[in-house]
């Protein structure tokens, strides 16, 4: 099953492109020029990769790229912090990668990153991107619009993690760059990996075909204990000095909205994206509630630990969204749909109104979707084919999660149209280690948190 942008009703996706193209033989756009346009900087035929963002997700993504069957080499790395580069490099060049990937052996011969191709600081990404054919963008999400824009400008194929922004101005930058990527026929895959997961592909295809009738309600969940936290005192002890506020927030990025977008964006986007995918649409408005009760304290920054949102689509149907970071509570990460003629109680299962199974997919032998993303991307690049245009849907899935955050932070009904046109930027005025981040702690060390009914979100 070939991946498209999964564009919704108002979008121009690859299917429309194919319909208007005289080159639609087999549904693939063949571009011999892409093969000659690949960097080939040193004259070989390898696909050269730059990793921008060398944390855990970046290390995993680079590993998956190097595990593809194509002739792939990692040639450049960039991160704000040098220790992140060193840690990722050590993992990728280790003799045994099984603890990370489940694959046997090693990929260290494919890692060809000399010291002069390891770039640190806030602008190292530009130098790394210039050395590659394909760029992996896996920094904290706040930087994604800037890095994606640059990669498109330099004409690179791209894998970028979700979410692709943390505010509406960032979403609009990604949408504009996505249009340029289409014009340049650059393959772009976004790490919403359910689109590359066999069970979801089959399930969503049948739901969109009307297997259980029209979708009336959707229920999407990401409820669990939460994720890591880096305490300021531990970071200072490791560094042997006090950290600047900018450095601390970037080391503890999950808890600051300009970097993360709150966990409704950083994690729950997966489930919200599936809801949109099944509906083949995006919400027109949202209202909800949320707050923080358990994950409180200076090191938990400004984000909420629970959100509940009701999204409304243009046809009047609703998507009910739950996400929670509270240890010891019910854990549930899934999607459920109710149709006029049946239900979809979990991925891979469809039931009639009488409870008879229409499908029940056994996914135990399905390929790893995180690997499939890279297998398909690098196959397309190696063959000089234009297949993937995920950035538009990635941006609008991100906007769906931001819309939900706006609703919970404000306690008001927020329209999609006003949300996506908001000029409220969360980003710093400048990027430097002594620069002032958008949010600062009070005298008690606590960061200001949204107060529904008072907080301005537009």
N, C-alpha and C positions, 0 to 999 in steps of 0.2 A: 504494500500500500504506500503510494507516494505521498509525501508530506506537502501540504500547501500552507498558505498563511492563515487558513481557517478564518478568513475575513467574513464579517457579518454582512447584513443586508445592504448597508450603505457603503461598503468598501469595495475597492477594485483588487481582486486577488489574482492568483496565478491562473485560475480557471478562465477568467475574463481575458487575461493576457494571451492564453493559448488560443481562445476562440478567435482573436483578432490577428493571429500570427500565421503566416504562410509556412512557418517552419515547425508546425505542431505534429510532426511525425512521431508517433509513439508517446505524445504528450510531454516531450522533453525539448527544451530549447537548446540546440547545439550551437556552441560558440567556439570554433577553433581558435579565435583570437584570444580567448581566455587562457588557453594553454601557453601561448607565446607571451601573454601579458603577466603570467605568474612571475614572481620575482627572479628566479633563476640567478640570484645574485652572484653565485660562485660557479655558474655554468653547469651544475648538475640538475637532475630532473626531480629532485625531492620537493615535497611540499614543506615549506619552512613556516614554523609556528612561533609566535610570540605570546608569552603568558603575561598578562597584565593583572596583577592581583594574586599573590602567592600564598594565601592562607590555605586552610584545609580544602575548601571547595575548589580553589584554583589548582591545587596540587592534584586533586582527584580528576578534574577536567583535563589537565595536561596529560595525566596518565592514560585516560581513556582515548585521547587523541593519538598518543603514541602506541596504543594497543590495536589500532585499526590495521587492516591488511595493506594499506597504502604506504608508499615510501615517504614517511613523515619524519621530520626532524624538528626538535625544539632548539631554536637558535638564539632566543633572547628572552629575558625575564625582567619585569619591572614591578616594584612595590615601593610604597612610601617608606617601609622599614627594611633595612638590610637583613635583619635576622629572619624575616619571613622568606626572603629569597634563599638564604642559606639553608633553612629547614626544608623548603620545597626541593631544592637541588639535591640535598642529601637523600631525601626519600626517593626521588626519581632515579637516582643513580645507584641505589642500593642493590645488592645481589638478589634480594628476594622481595618482591612487591605483593606477595600473596595476602599479607595482612591488610593491605589497602584495597586491592582490586579483586582478590579471589583468583586471579590468574597466576599461573606458575611461571617461574623464571624471572627475567629482568628486562628492562628496556633501556638500560644505561647507554648502550651504543647509539641510541637515537637521541640522546641528550648531548648536544654539541653547543654548549653555551660558554664561550670563553669569558674571562673576567671582564673584559671591556664591553661585553654585551649584557651585563647585569646592572640595571639602572635603578637608582633610588631617588626618593624625593617626590614632589608633586608633579613634576613635568617629565619624568623619565619615560612615561608611557609613549610619548611622541617618538622618541628614539627607538624604542623597542618595536613599535608598530612599523616603522620604516624598514625594518629588516626582514619582514615576514610576508608570506602569501595569505596566511590565515591568522587571525588574532583571537585569542581567548580572553574575554573581559570578565573578571571575577573579583573585582574590588567590592567594597561595600557599595550598595546600590546608589547612594547619593552621587557618586562619581560617574555612573553609567552614561548619562546623556553626553557628558563632555568627552568621554573616551570613545563612545560609539560614533559620535559626530566626527572625531578625528580619524577613526578607522575608515569610515565611509569616504571622507575627504581624500585619504591616501589610497583609496581603491582596493581595500582588502576584504576578503571573505571573513565572516565573523561568527563566532559562537559567543553569546553573552548570557550571563545568568539573569534570572529574574530576582526581584522586580527590576524594571529598567529605569526607574526614577523614584523620587520620594515626594515630589510636588507637581502641580499642574504645569508650571513653566517647563520643568524637566520633561514631562510627558510630551509637550508640544515640540520640544527640541528633537526628541526621538522620532516623533511622527514625521517631522520635516526631513530628518536624515534618512528615515525609512524610504521616503519617496525618491531621494537621491540614490539610495542603494538599488532600488528597482530600476532606475534609469541606467545605472552602471552595470546591471545584471550581476550584482554581488549576492552570493548565497548568504543568508542570515538565519541562524537557528537560535532560538531563545530557550533557556533551560526550564521550560514548562514541560517536563519529560513525559507527562501522561499522553501527550500527543504522539509520542513514539513508543508507547506501551501497547502491546498486542491486545490485551484485554480491553483497554479503553477504546482503541481504534474500532474494534468490532462492535462494542457496546454502543458507542456514540453513533456510529453509522446506522445501526438499527433503530436507535431512538429518533434520530433525525428523519429516518424513513417512515416513521409513524407506527412502529411495532406496538406501542402501547397507547396510541392515539396522540392527541395534543397534550403537551406538558402543561399541567395546571400549577403544580407547586414543585419547588426544588428545595432540598435541605442539604446544606453543605457544612462540614465540620472540620476544624483542626483544634481539638481539645487535648492537651497533654500537660506534662509537668513543666515544660519550658526548656530553655537552652542555657548555655554557659553564661557566666558573668565574670568579668575581670575586675577585681577590687583595686582601688587606687593604691592602697598601701602595699599590696603585693607587687603591683607593677613598679612602684617606686623602689621597693627593696631589690627587685630584679635588676633595675636600671642603675641602682646605686646613687640615685639622685631624685629629687622631686620632678614630676613630669609637668610640662606646660599643660594648660587646659586643653589645647588643641590635640596634643599628643595623647592625653588621657582619653579624650572622647573617641579618638580614632582607634585606640587599643581596646576600648570597651564599646565599640560602635553599635552594637545591637540595641542599645538603650537610648539612642538619640535620634530624633526623627529626621534630621537633615541627612543622616547617614543611612538609616535603616527604614524609616517610614512607619515604624511600629510593627508588631508581629502580624497584624492583620494584612500588612503588605508583604512582609518578608517571607512568611510561611503560608498564610491562609490564601494567598493569591492562587495557589495551585487549585484549591477547591472552587474558588470563585470563577476561575478560568474554565473549569469543567462545566459549571452551571451555564456560563455564557456559550460555550461550545455546543452543548446539547440544544440550547434554545436558538442557536445561530443568530444571536442578538446580544446587545449590551443594555444594561438597565437605563431607565430614563430618570429615576429618582431613588432616593434611599432615606430611611429614617431608622434610628436605633438608639442603643444605650450601651454604656460601658464604664469602666473605671479601674481602680487598682486597690486591692484589699490585702493581697498576700505578698506580691513582689514589690515591696516598698523599701525605701532607704536610699542613701546617696548613690550607691553603685548601680541602682536600677533606673537611673536617669529620669526620663520624663514620660515613658510609654505606659499605656494601660496594661493590665494583666488579664482583662476579659472584655470582649465585645459581643454584642448581639445586634444584627442588622437585618432589616427587611428591605430587600431590593424589589423594585417594581419594574416590569418590562412594558413595552408599548402596548402589548396585547392584553394587559391587565393581570397577567400571571405574576406570581411572587417567588422570589428566592429567599429563603430564611437561612441566615448565616450565623454560625457560632464559632468563636475561637477563644481559647483560654490557656493561660500559663499559670497554673496553680497546682503545685505538688500535692499528691494524695487525692486528687479528684478523678472523675471518670475520664478515661482516655478514649478518644474516638477521632479518627481521621478518615473521612469517606464522603461520598455523595449519594443522595437518595432522590428519586424522582417519582412523581405520581402523575399518571396520564388519564385521559378520559376512558381508556379501555384496559388499563392495567397499571402495573407499577414496576419500578426498578429499584429494589431494596438495597442493592450494593453493586459495585462494578462487576460486570460479567454476568449478571442475573437479570432476566426479564420474566415477569409473571403476568398472566391474564387476570381479569377481575375475579375469576374463580380460583385463582391460586395455582394454575397449571404453568409449568416452566416452558417458556419459549426458547430460552437459551440458558445454559449454565456453563460458563467458560472455566476450564481448568488451566490456571496460569502457572502451574508449577514448573513447566519446562519452557516457558516463554523467555526470550532473551532479555537481558538487563536493559531497560530503556535508557539509562544514563550512557551505556555503551552504544546503543543504537543511534542516539543523536549524533555521535561522532562518526560512527560507521557510515551513516548516510551523508553527512556533510562532506567528509573527506573523499568519499566515492564520487560525489558530484564534482568536487574541485579537480580530482585526478582525471576525470573524463571530460572536463571542460564543459560541464552542463550547468544550466541555471534551473534549479529546482525549488529552492527554499526562500521564502519571504516572510519570516515569522515576526519581524519587528513591529509591524502595525498591530497585530493582535497582542503581542507582548506589551505594547504601550497601552492599549485599551484595557487589557486585563489588569495592568498596573493601575490605570485610572479607576477601574471598578473598585479596587481595594482602597485607593485614596478617597474615593467617594464614600465608602463605608466608614473610614476613619473620620472624615469630616462630619458625618452624621452622628457618630458616637461622641466625638469631642464637643460638638455644639449642642447636641440634644434636639436639633431641628431637622426638618425635612429639607434635604438638599437635592436640587435638580442637577442632572448630568450636565446640562448646557451651561449652567453657571459655574459648576465645579471645574470643568475642563478649561474654561476661559478665565479662571482665577489668576490673578497676577501675584498672589501671595507666595513669595519664594522662601524656602527654608534654608537656602545655602548661604555660606559665609561670603562676605564681601571680597575676601582674598584668601589665598591658600598659602600658609606659611606656618612654621611651628610656633611662632609667637603671635599669630593672628588670633583674633577673638572669635570664638564659635558663636552661632546664633543664640544659644541658650547658655546661661551661666548659673552656677549654684548660689544660693543665698548664704548668709552667715552661718547657718546651721549645716551647710553642706548639701542641703536638699535642692533639687531642681524644680522649677515651677511645672506644674502638671495641668492639663486641660481641665476646665470646670464647665460641665454642660450648663447651658443657659447663659454663660458669661464669655466663653472663649470664642474669638473670631476665627473663622476658618476660611473665609473667602477674601 
